[in-house]
Each structure stands twice: as structure tokens, then as C-alpha cells.
Amino acid sequence: MKGYPSNMNLCVQYNYNTTFEYNALDHVQQSYTRVHPYLSIVICSFGILSNVVNILVLTKPSMRNSINCILTGVAVADMITMSSYIPFAYFYYLMDDAYAPTSLAWKTFMAVHMNLTLISHTSSIWLGVIMAALRYFFVRPTSARGAQTLDCRSTMVVIIMTYLGAAILLIPNCLATKIEPCFNNNTGQVNWHLNVPTFGSSDSNVLHTITFFIYPVVGKIIPCTLISIFGGLLLHTLRETNRRSRRLKGGAGNGGMGSNKKKKNSTAGAYANGKPGGGGGGGGGGGGGSSQARRTTVMLLAIIALYIISELPQSILVLLCIFKEGFFLNVYTKLGDFIDLLALVNSAINFITYTAMSTQFRETLIEMFSGCWAPFTRPCRKVNANGNALQSTKYSKTPPAEV
């Protein structure tokens, strides 16, 4: 997320600085700003609801494992980010200028919003790094078959420590955020002004400079690098596993019907025992959980790719802000809305990824919400001895197909 709004008041005795040169970038920014608040509010509203569903599904007893615990932590962080962004988008973009953001209450909200979203978004990307690392160490070729990963309790400790680490990391940013009174020459009134860091200029505040080096490096560049590395290792491991599987299938191709029967049993075992998110299956070996493990790895690779797409452009821009004077005010702030959009889309799209790529997520989702319309479908459904809903009587003779 961008650290500061792109058109915050840079005042000398509360006079706005509007002397920047009008160019193509300004034109693009002003054109997009007209639709950004509406688009961001829609994305955030969908993202909050979808992440609530993610949490409900991923915390079901049948879904609990280390990776799903981390995905739950990511969902909580994304909800915090989007919940804070909705009032910001409304008051900052849509509110009448007569209620201009010059009150102490508004500036206090802005300060809280900026630091809260930085903490939550930093937590989210570091949880993505941890998820990628855990998955790689679980499926790497040198892992023993049935390799163990963290249990849920240990994973919860890791998640909490990640949140605390992000908060500690951004303490300098919180200290650098100051709300000061400014005298307005035009109205004769005292308005409130939120300090904006002038990164990359010769008169930069020391605390702002420290903040600007700590957050981009530890909160953006390092996690982006690590998640890219682990994502590449996961992709390499997946290719190697698929290559070995093809060789094994080729060698067993002369086994006749017996090998085909064994293959079917193996697939059924993966379907029954594997847990999306890293529960079933060993490292690179075959067996019951290997098929499920591959599907899970592919899904996590898609999530990693979304992190890279949303975070890498901002990391590059941040580096340019550090080494090129004036880049922060002249370029970065004008791209702030586009940076926010990428981050919000990444926070809201996980539900679609899980639904499209995880069979067990879809099944658990349907099972969880089937109770909502169960009273309407009860006459045409059977219930077995354990109380589990079976297929409709119309299709009860046909076994469900594996996905």
C-alpha cells in the first residue's frame, strides 16, 4: 500500500503546492482518480465478504493444517486492510470539499489508516513468504516421504509473531507521523496538517529517511525477493515431480489391468486423505497423497504469483524513490492509486483462487452452506446413519466423479 495519499497538502503556512508541471502522468492520474474510489469500494466490499468466507472454510476441523492456518492469517490481514480503506476512499475522494480533511479527527483517522494498513499489508506479504517456505520444505525432493510440517498451534505462534514483527518494524513510521496545527492565511483559522515525508530530497527529515529505508527494504524488497525465490524452487520441484511421475507411469504402462487398478486406488487415496494446504502426501514420492500435493502446490504457486505481480512494481518504484531525488513527489505519489488498486485486488482475489483450484475447499464450502437451503431440499435427499447428506435420490445410483 502507498504510505501517503498522493495529494496530501504540502503547506507553507498551509498553502497548497500546485506548481507541479502538468504532464501525461498527471492527466492519467486525474482521469483514473474519478473512478478509483468507486472501484476500490466495490473491490473492498467483495474482498471483506469473501475473506470472511475464507476464514469460515479454512478453520473447519477437516481443513485445519499449517498452510490453511497461514491462509487464515492472510485473510485476517487483508480484511483489516480493506476495512480501513473503505472509509478512507469515501472521505478522501467522495466527500464534499466543504468538509475538507483539515479537522483533527480526520487527520487522526488518516494517521491511523496509513500505519494500520502498512502493518496489515506487511504482515500479509510476510505470511506469504512463510507459506511458500513451509510448502517448499515439505515437498522438496530431499524430504523423506511423509515429511512433517508445523502443527496448527505452532503455526498460530508464527502468525502472531509475524503480526508483532510488522508492528515493531513500523514503529519509526508511526513516530514519523505527526499531526500539527497550521495557520490558514486565507481564512484566519487554524487547520490541522499531517506531516508528509519528503523522501529523496536534500531536506528530508532524518526519521523519515530511516523509515523510508526500513519499510521498503524489510517490508517490500526482502519479502518480494524471498517469495520469488521460494516460488521458483516450488515450481522447479513441481516440474521434477511431474517428470518422475511420467517416467513411473511409462514404466508401469506394461502392467496391464493390475497397474490401472492400483492407479485408481492411489487416486482415491489422494482424494480421501489429502488436505489442500499441505496436509497429505510426502515430498516427491508417489502414493496416495502425491496427486493432492501437486494440486495444492499449484494453487500456492498461483497465490505466490499474485503476490509478486502486486508487490514487485511497488518495490521497484520504492528503490527509485531512494536513489532518485524528487521521484517520490513527482512520480510515486501520482501512481499511488494504481498501487493501491493492485494491493486491493490481491487482497480480494484469494477466494476466487481457492474456489477455482482447490477441490476440498469447494466441497467444504458447499457442505458448510448446504444447511442454509437444507429445509428446502430435505424431502429429496437421503441421510445416512452418520447424518451426512447424500446425493439426491434422482442421482443416488451414480457415484460422484472425482475432480
Secondary structure, DSSP 4 states (H G I P E B T S, - for coil): --SS-TT----SSS-----SPP-HHHHHHHHHHTTHHHHHHHHHHHHHHHHHHHHHHHTSGGG-SHHHHHHHHHHHHHHHHHHHHHHHHIIIIIS-GGG-TTSHHHHHHHHHHHHHHHHHHHHHHHHHHHHHHHHHHHHSTTSPTT-----HHHHHHHHHHHHHHHHHHTHHHHHH--EEEEE-TTT--EEEEE----TTSTT--HHHHHHHHHHHIIIIIHHHHHHHHHHHHHHHHHHHHHHHHHHHHHHGGGGTHHHHHHHHHHHHHHHHH--TTTTS--SS--STTHHHHHHHHHHHHHHHHHHHHHHHHHHHHHHHHHHSTTHIIIIIGGGHHHHHHHHHHHHHSHHHHHHHH-HHHHHHHHHHHHHHHHHHHGGGEEE-TT--EEEEGGGTTSPPPP-
